[in-house]
Amino acid sequence: MNAQHPGPDAIAAMQAELEELRETLRAIRSGEVDAIVVDGSRIYTLETAERPYRVFLEAMQEGAVTTGPEGTILYCNMRFANMLGAPAARLLGCRLRDLVLEADAERVDRLLSAGDATSGEVRLRTPGEPLVAQLSVSRLEVDGLVASCIVVTDLSEAKRVEQALREAGEVLEQRVAERTRELSRSEQRFRSLVTATTAIIWSTDAGGGFATPQWSWQAYTGHAWEKHRGWGWAEALHPEDRDATLASWRDSLVRRAVYEASARIWHGATRGWRHCNIRAVPVLDADGAVREWVGSCEDVDDARRAEEALRESEHRLKQDDRRKDEFIATLAHELRNPLAPIRSAAKILEVAGAERPQTRWAHEVIGRQVAQMARLLDDLLDVSRITQDKLELKRERVQLADVVRSAIETSMPLIREQGCELAVELPGEPLALDADPTRLSQILLNLLNNAAKYNHKGGRIAVSARRAGAEVEVVVADSGIGITPEAMPRIFDMFAQVEDARKRARGGLGIGLALVRRLAQMHGGTVTARSDGAERGSEFVLRLPLAAERAPAEPAAARDGQGRRETYRIVVADDNQDAAESLAMLLGLEGHEVRTVYDGEQAVDEVERFAPHIVLLDIGMPQLDGYQAAARIRARDGGLRPTLIALTGWGQEQDKQRARQAGFDHHLTKPVDLDALLGALKCAAAPVPCTGD
Amino acid sequence: MEGCTASAGAGTCYVLKLYVTGMGMRSQRAIERIRAVCRDHLEGRCELEIVDLYERPDAAAPAQVVAAPTLVREAPPPVRRLVGDLSDHARVLFQLDLGPRPAERVR
């Protein structure tokens, strides 16, 4: 014992420590602790402190097993017992390796003897299917003894999911395989479709040349890679098409626009050039730059050749058609030539043998038939003129009444022949038209003739005219065979005719109404037909616009019958001797002195010798034709300037122009109408030249 | 582990260590209780560390801890040890100089 007593602080401290120790002991003894520390660092846990762990073990989803050194089960939780389908009490003491399938027992041994934190898959024996489980092992050492704590995870759910996934995967794979098959089938179809129509599929780089071998190009052109690489493909283009195609291609490259062209490409297999349609589009990168061009060439050679052949045959047909029209025109014209002398001869008969009835009959017959032929030929010529669009109108201001009367006059013989009655109703007021009197008359004549032809004996024909607003309406009605509804749509068509035995006997070419319609149209008018049906008669209505009102009293160029009766010296030149002589005879009968010649040279000489007042020159003469003869005559003009009258089958405006230019004063168309000729003669001698044409 | 904050004012900073054993029931209770005390009485001036002896068995000896749970008051001095689940609230306060000495318990 120290001489020094501990101080009050020290005593307080000791007291405090003592108290602390007493408290500690008390706490331990009364079980207020969870664990005691022994030997400085060994923790001994009191049983009750374990409970949370126990609960945890039992409650968790996994199975928990603790095994001793030989792998015997020291503890297992409820979950584990459930997995094995046996009560936990029965499992205690079993060896873990005995609870798995034979094949997995070794694995259990390995896991238990391996290091800490290992895991493996085993199959647990159960009353039913073996249960696949994952064993996660942790090692524990307690007082030198080795124990294992194992977490057992039921993998059956996972396995099931895995199986389902695998099955789903298989189904998916099947479907993908099927789709791929479908796709490849449709791709084949597409490909064959494309190859059926497209001969070549190609692609170039952005620069416009082939960067890789083009098998399709090679297959078509027969050009190998060495030949067609880069811009070598141009060699396969037809030389005539090359420049244009290259220029167009270069342009497309620059503008990055869709490329379309047509060119002939060399076809290796047939060793020939074939027409192709070429098309290409640019393929762009994400940044908009051109990556390559993809194109195709469509072989259209067959189609092109067929098209050309078609066009050619069409052209030929048109040519043939034109030639046919020209032929008809020429034919009609030529056929008119013989008519002229026939007519003259008939006229002579009339004058010479007026008293003898046979002669009179002969002359009348000839006159009528010639007139008929002339009419037919005129119709034919008109048809050809219509189809060639060469019909011309000589318009003047005419009175409707005059035209109607003229038409009736001409048609009268036929009407009387058919034994028909004619009733005419014309308006009192004068109705003026701006029309070609000849053609108008032709229209009405045609309608009247039809009214007579398609009528019965004693049938009625009625002609009426009236003003209808700004138009004039002329109606030609008959009580004849009428027009059936089937025939109505076609009656104005060219070459359409009523199929009728009686009609056929009446002759005609079936062009009348077509002409009528065309002529009416050219005058700015219309012609329409109406009928109640077969045997119910018909009605044709012609409508024409009235001429504009004008200050009255401007008489048309009058051809008055009065005139001096002069005698002239006349030279008649025509290579057709009959024509020349008959004309000369006629003129002789009129009291003139006539000389005839048969060609242009003779005409010129005779004019010099005879010094005629008037020269009638046929145009179509050999040696020197009428124009040339006229020119010569004018050139040699001394003092007495003869009147030159041209006789020709061509009545066109350009022919008249030519005649005038050649020096002719007048122009008459053959067959020469005697009155016209006489009228021209009168004009010839008039102090002021008149427009007698 | 709470720490002593400057804003706590003029109060002294307590450094406490609670030695526990994992999920033991009393250990859990002790943890709750000391946390409550720190919150209610030592706001901002309590540094509390929980030491799990299961994880660090070697920590017991140096601190002269013989049982868990044990609350060790390291600062301010004197160093004091309180064993148990800290359910005796009066005693806890007294050990932390936050309350009077409680009457002796009769056992």
Contacts between the chains, C-beta under 8 A, distances in Angstrom:
chain1	res1	chain2	res2	distance
A	13	B	78	6.8
A	16	B	78	6.7
A	16	B	80	7.3
A	20	B	80	6.7
A	20	B	81	5.5
A	20	B	82	7.9
A	23	B	82	7.2
A	23	B	83	6.5
A	23	B	84	7.9
A	24	B	66	6.5
A	24	B	67	6.6
A	24	B	70	7.9
A	24	B	81	6.9
A	24	B	83	4.5
A	26	B	107	6.7
A	27	B	67	6.9
A	27	B	83	4.2
A	27	B	84	4.2
A	28	B	66	7.8
A	28	B	67	5.5
A	28	B	83	7.0
A	30	B	107	7.4
A	32	B	26	6.4
A	32	B	83	7.3
A	32	B	84	4.2
A	32	B	85	5.9
A	32	B	87	8.0
A	33	B	26	6.4
A	33	B	67	4.3
A	33	B	68	6.2
A	33	B	69	7.0
A	33	B	83	6.4
A	33	B	84	6.9
A	34	B	20	7.4
A	34	B	21	4.7
A	34	B	24	3.0
A	34	B	25	6.9
A	34	B	26	4.9
A	34	B	27	5.1
A	34	B	68	5.3
A	34	B	69	6.6
A	35	B	21	4.3
A	35	B	24	6.5
A	35	B	53	6.9
A	35	B	67	6.9
A	35	B	68	4.8
A	36	B	66	6.6
A	36	B	67	5.2
A	36	B	68	7.9
A	37	B	53	6.9
A	37	B	57	7.4
A	37	B	60	4.2
A	37	B	61	7.4
A	37	B	65	6.1
A	37	B	66	5.3
A	37	B	67	6.7
A	37	B	68	7.4
A	40	B	58	7.7
A	40	B	60	6.7
A	40	B	61	3.8
A	41	B	57	4.2
A	41	B	58	5.0
A	41	B	60	6.3
A	41	B	61	6.2
A	42	B	57	6.9
A	43	B	21	6.1
A	43	B	53	5.3
A	43	B	54	6.5
A	43	B	57	5.3
A	43	B	60	7.6
A	43	B	68	7.5
A	45	B	21	6.2
A	45	B	24	7.0
A	46	B	24	8.0
A	48	B	25	7.0
A	49	B	21	6.6
A	49	B	24	3.7
A	49	B	25	6.2
A	49	B	26	7.1
A	49	B	27	7.5
A	51	B	25	6.8
A	52	B	23	4.4
A	52	B	24	7.6
A	52	B	25	6.7
A	52	B	28	7.8
A	53	B	22	8.0
A	53	B	23	6.3
A	56	B	23	7.8
